[in-house]
Amino acid sequence: MAVNLNAISTRDMDRNEWLMERSKGIGGSDAGIILGLNKYKTPFELWLEKTGQVAPQEIDNEAIYWGNEMEDVVAKEFEKRTDKKVRRSNFMYSHPEYPFIRANVDRLVVGESAVLECKTASAYLDKEWKDDEIPATYLVQVQHYLAVTGKEKGYIAVLIGGNHFVWKEIERDEELIQMIIDAEKHFWDYHVQQGHPPALDGSSAAEKYLKEKYERAESEKEVVLSSDCKDYLLQYEQVKADEKLIKQARTEIENKLKAELKDAEFGITDSFLVSWKNQTRNLVDTKALKEKFPEIYKQVIKPSYSRKFGVKEIG
């Protein structure tokens, strides 16, 4: 299969420039988000970034930082374990047919039609890499890179918990690649280019979007809700009831643990650290301030505007 040579150099880009350039298309880590496989970012949040409504942000800056710092270590260990040679590409590749679909591969494998993706992972995620397992979002990411670059296979290497190294080979999967391309085309054409937001979700980004878009209500205005809203409202009431039960169960467990702690600040088991620490906060007594220093109170008060959401059964 021919290698795609549509690329721009990233050699002299700093991190912010790279992020801005990447925001002009769909990258490998975006693929898992679009397909709903990413636990940390939703399609709606990605849509806000790609349409320029929020600045592009990385999911976990600390994890991203150390992932970048350890990338070279992982790549070199892959070379040691496999006797293969890899090199940096320093390019942002574009799909020959769909230029908005892009790839920033970590390494190219010398002498093979292959890419290498380098990862670091928490020890808590070790089970996700056992045997032939590969987290779905990373599998999709590598297939995305194969689609863009035209390479025949990919390798993924991961350092888990700082002391467990794993590498795996990933064959090109044309059926999966077509599924990824179709989803990315739809996301870019329908959602980004035409401006249709993906389905609203429970993310803070969606909440912020609605708050800013509909900041103030028209006094006494009333609308008839769509038929879909009846199901939403039934779900809402059920979730509220479940939340109450979960809160009660959580509080019961917390109380039992506090009774074990007594006046100790910390408690330990073989796998958990429990804390019940002292805290002090200095709060302004607004009632006393208003009574004793009314002129100062008037100078420092600031009106706060918001919309309060509520649901009440009327039938």
VEXLUMDO-753837 format. One line per 4 residues: number of its first residue (from 0); their letters; for each residue x, y, z of C-alpha. Coordinates in nm, 3 decimals, m for minus. Layout:
N
NUM) A) X/Y/Z; ...
REM end
This chain:
315
0) MAVN) 0.000/0.000/0.000; 0.135/0.343/m0.095; 0.258/0.569/0.183; 0.082/0.903/0.215
4) LNAI) 0.320/1.197/0.171; 0.071/1.478/0.243; 0.235/1.636/0.545; 0.347/1.957/0.713
8) STRD) 0.655/1.986/0.932; 0.606/2.008/1.309; 0.977/2.034/1.387; 0.972/2.405/1.481
12) MDRN) 0.623/2.413/1.639; 0.584/2.466/2.014; 0.309/2.279/2.200; 0.047/2.555/2.161
16) EWLM) 0.117/2.594/1.789; 0.089/2.217/1.748; m0.243/2.211/1.936; m0.384/2.494/1.722
20) ERSK) m0.277/2.324/1.399; m0.421/1.996/1.520; m0.754/2.165/1.599; m0.799/2.232/1.225
24) GIGG) m0.869/1.864/1.167; m0.930/1.530/1.335; m0.630/1.362/1.499; m0.574/1.007/1.614
28) SDAG) m0.674/1.067/1.976; m0.994/1.235/1.852; m1.105/0.912/1.683; m1.186/0.737/2.011
32) IILG) m1.378/1.044/2.133; m1.591/1.056/1.818; m1.670/0.686/1.851; m1.766/0.732/2.218
36) LNKY) m1.477/0.522/2.350; m1.295/0.789/2.550; m1.374/0.803/2.923; m1.239/1.154/2.968
40) KTPF) m1.380/1.363/2.684; m1.716/1.358/2.504; m1.802/1.430/2.137; m1.976/1.749/2.251
44) ELWL) m1.661/1.876/2.422; m1.459/1.791/2.111; m1.712/1.976/1.893; m1.672/2.291/2.102
48) EKTG) m1.297/2.276/2.044; m1.311/2.202/1.672; m1.560/2.485/1.612; m1.338/2.733/1.799
52) QVAP) m1.586/2.793/2.082; m1.328/2.691/2.342; m0.950/2.675/2.324; m0.816/2.325/2.256
56) QEID) m0.724/2.157/2.583; m0.554/1.833/2.668; m0.736/1.584/2.886; m0.484/1.566/3.168
60) NEAI) m0.196/1.812/3.146; 0.017/1.630/3.405; m0.033/1.291/3.240; 0.029/1.441/2.895
64) YWGN) 0.349/1.608/3.019; 0.496/1.286/3.158; 0.373/1.090/2.859; 0.568/1.324/2.631
68) EMED) 0.873/1.313/2.857; 0.871/0.932/2.863; 0.799/0.887/2.493; 1.167/0.857/2.402
72) VVAK) 1.227/0.608/2.687; 0.940/0.389/2.566; 1.059/0.408/2.204; 1.414/0.307/2.299
76) EFEK) 1.290/0.019/2.512; 1.079/m0.099/2.218; 1.396/m0.105/2.007; 1.577/m0.311/2.274
80) RTDK) 1.296/m0.562/2.312; 1.230/m0.611/1.939; 1.565/m0.541/1.767; 1.374/m0.300/1.544
84) KVRR) 1.481/0.057/1.468; 1.245/0.354/1.487; 1.273/0.722/1.400; 1.075/1.037/1.463
88) SNFM) 0.867/1.165/1.173; 0.833/1.535/1.279; 0.540/1.570/1.042; 0.164/1.607/1.067
92) YSHP) 0.023/1.382/0.796; m0.311/1.432/0.618; m0.531/1.167/0.459; m0.492/1.185/0.078
96) EYPF) m0.869/1.188/0.021; m0.988/1.365/0.336; m0.724/1.627/0.431; m0.900/1.716/0.759
100) IRAN) m0.819/1.366/0.888; m0.468/1.396/1.028; m0.202/1.192/1.202; 0.084/1.277/1.436
104) VDRL) 0.262/0.945/1.473; 0.513/0.899/1.755; 0.761/0.696/1.548; 0.802/0.527/1.210
108) VVGE) 0.955/0.179/1.206; 1.264/0.166/0.986; 1.252/m0.099/0.713; 0.884/m0.176/0.769
112) SAVL) 0.557/m0.025/0.655; 0.465/0.042/1.018; 0.413/0.306/1.286; 0.485/0.294/1.658
116) ECKT) 0.263/0.454/1.921; 0.423/0.509/2.264; 0.215/0.524/2.582; 0.247/0.543/2.958
120) ASAY) m0.026/0.410/3.187; m0.110/0.392/3.555; m0.055/0.065/3.737; m0.431/0.062/3.800
124) LDKE) m0.482/0.010/3.425; m0.257/m0.296/3.404; m0.551/m0.531/3.348; m0.646/m0.340/3.031
128) WKDD) m0.320/m0.459/2.872; m0.321/m0.826/2.977; m0.275/m1.099/2.716; m0.391/m0.966/2.378
132) EIPA) m0.595/m0.681/2.524; m0.549/m0.322/2.399; m0.774/m0.038/2.522; m1.028/0.029/2.247
136) TYLV) m0.949/0.400/2.220; m0.579/0.320/2.152; m0.663/0.049/1.901; m0.880/0.298/1.711
140) QVQH) m0.603/0.559/1.733; m0.349/0.327/1.568; m0.595/0.223/1.295; m0.659/0.594/1.232
144) YLAV) m0.283/0.642/1.181; m0.269/0.348/0.940; m0.559/0.497/0.743; m0.382/0.832/0.709
148) TGKE) m0.027/0.715/0.645; m0.109/0.413/0.431; 0.110/0.191/0.649; 0.044/m0.183/0.673
152) KGYI) 0.068/m0.232/1.048; 0.118/m0.059/1.379; 0.296/m0.132/1.704; 0.197/0.003/2.042
156) AVLI) 0.437/0.010/2.337; 0.336/0.106/2.689; 0.516/0.154/3.020; 0.269/0.062/3.294
160) GGNH) 0.315/0.192/3.647; 0.672/0.292/3.570; 0.803/m0.065/3.586; 0.604/m0.293/3.352
164) FVWK) 0.675/m0.271/2.978; 0.442/m0.419/2.716; 0.445/m0.400/2.337; 0.193/m0.534/2.086
168) EIER) 0.154/m0.562/1.711; m0.161/m0.436/1.542; m0.251/m0.551/1.192; m0.428/m0.315/0.955
172) DEEL) m0.806/m0.372/0.973; m0.980/m0.231/0.664; m1.331/m0.285/0.803; m1.251/m0.096/1.123
176) IQMI) m1.067/0.175/0.929; m1.374/0.233/0.712; m1.591/0.258/1.023; m1.350/0.517/1.171
180) IDAE) m1.333/0.720/0.848; m1.714/0.722/0.811; m1.760/0.843/1.170; m1.494/1.111/1.133
184) KHFW) m1.635/1.233/0.800; m1.981/1.264/0.955; m1.846/1.445/1.260; m1.646/1.692/1.051
188) DYHV) m1.903/1.755/0.775; m2.224/1.757/0.979; m2.115/1.876/1.320; m1.809/2.095/1.259
192) QQGH) m1.864/2.235/0.907; m2.243/2.266/0.925; m2.248/2.367/1.291; m2.485/2.101/1.425
196) PPAL) m2.384/2.016/1.784; m2.362/1.648/1.882; m2.612/1.521/2.136; m2.588/1.712/2.462
200) DGSS) m2.426/1.516/2.743; m2.358/1.549/3.113; m2.021/1.719/3.075; m1.942/2.051/3.241
204) AAEK) m1.869/2.186/2.891; m2.227/2.118/2.781; m2.360/2.279/3.100; m2.143/2.587/3.043
208) YLKE) m2.250/2.605/2.676; m2.620/2.612/2.765; m2.566/2.858/3.050; m2.391/3.105/2.820
212) KYER) m2.621/3.051/2.519; m2.940/3.101/2.725; m2.810/3.316/3.009; m3.137/3.491/3.091
216) AESE) m3.499/3.371/3.064; m3.779/3.585/2.927; m4.004/3.662/3.222; m4.317/3.445/3.233
220) KEVV) m4.245/3.292/2.888; m4.377/2.936/2.858; m4.322/2.671/2.590; m4.480/2.332/2.524
224) LSSD) m4.203/2.072/2.550; m4.155/1.810/2.279; m4.285/1.456/2.324; m3.927/1.333/2.389
228) CKDY) m3.921/1.535/2.709; m4.169/1.304/2.880; m3.914/1.022/2.869; m3.641/1.261/2.986
232) LLQY) m3.853/1.366/3.282; m3.930/1.008/3.383; m3.558/0.929/3.362; m3.482/1.245/3.562
236) EQVK) m3.714/1.143/3.846; m3.566/0.792/3.850; m3.210/0.925/3.861; m3.304/1.160/4.148
240) ADEK) m3.445/0.866/4.343; m3.132/0.657/4.271; m2.907/0.947/4.372; m3.086/0.969/4.707
244) LIKQ) m3.032/0.598/4.773; m2.667/0.618/4.666; m2.608/0.922/4.887; m2.762/0.744/5.186
248) ARTE) m2.553/0.432/5.123; m2.237/0.638/5.086; m2.307/0.835/5.404; m2.369/0.512/5.596
252) IENK) m2.031/0.374/5.488; m1.858/0.705/5.568; m2.013/0.707/5.916; m1.891/0.353/5.986
256) LKAE) m1.539/0.447/5.875; m1.546/0.765/6.087; m1.647/0.556/6.387; m1.338/0.340/6.325
260) LKDA) m1.113/0.647/6.290; m1.244/0.813/6.608; m1.001/1.102/6.678; m0.734/0.982/6.432
264) EFGI) m0.664/1.185/6.119; m0.569/0.882/5.907; m0.652/0.515/5.883; m0.482/0.257/5.663
268) TDSF) m0.545/m0.089/5.518; m0.326/m0.289/5.282; m0.471/m0.103/4.983; m0.645/0.215/5.108
272) LVSW) m0.565/0.534/5.296; m0.862/0.695/5.473; m0.847/1.049/5.607; m1.073/1.261/5.830
276) KNQT) m0.868/1.575/5.863; m0.923/1.904/6.043; m1.012/2.200/5.824; m1.050/2.570/5.902
280) RNLV) m1.212/2.827/5.674; m1.246/3.199/5.736; m1.590/3.316/5.623; m1.735/3.666/5.610
284) DTKA) m2.038/3.707/5.834; m2.247/3.904/5.584; m2.530/3.966/5.833; m2.292/4.126/6.085
288) LKEK) m2.118/4.324/5.808; m2.450/4.464/5.690; m2.556/4.562/6.044; m2.227/4.714/6.163
292) FPEI) m2.091/4.859/5.837; m2.388/4.919/5.606; m2.200/5.165/5.378; m1.913/4.922/5.326
296) YKQV) m2.162/4.642/5.267; m2.325/4.841/4.985; m1.985/4.898/4.824; m1.881/4.532/4.823
300) IKPS) m2.203/4.353/4.731; m2.215/4.220/4.377; m2.534/4.088/4.213; m2.512/3.732/4.082
304) YSRK) m2.739/3.620/3.800; m2.824/3.260/3.720; m3.114/3.037/3.619; m3.242/2.778/3.866
308) FGVK) m3.360/2.451/3.713; m3.643/2.256/3.871; m3.892/1.980/3.793; m4.232/1.945/3.967
312) EIG) m4.505/1.697/3.889; m4.835/1.876/3.821; m5.063/1.604/3.693
REM end
